[in-house]
Amino acid sequence: MKKLALAAVLSVAATGAFAGGTPAPAMEPATIASDTSSSAGGVLVPVLALILLAAAASN
């Protein structure tokens, strides 16, 4: 009977020790830097639009 009572006390003590669980690992967010590859970034679309409008107007 003493062994059963000791086992019960130890099991209650063990569950209290692990009640919190392990904390989730904290990860820092990755920083992504993007570079533009062309120097004429905002000019290309309007030039193409003008070419399309000129081609449509000539028909």
Stockholm file with secondary structure:
# STOCKHOLM 1.0

chainA/1-59         MKKLALAAVLSVAATGAFAGGTPAPAMEPATIASDTSSSAGGVLVPVLALILLAAAASN
#=GR chainA/1-59 SS CHHHHHHHHHHHHHHHHTSSCCCCCCCCCCCCCCCCSCSCTTTHHHHHHHHHHHHHHHC
#=GC SS_cons        CHHHHHHHHHHHHHHHHTSSCCCCCCCCCCCCCCCCSCSCTTTHHHHHHHHHHHHHHHC
//
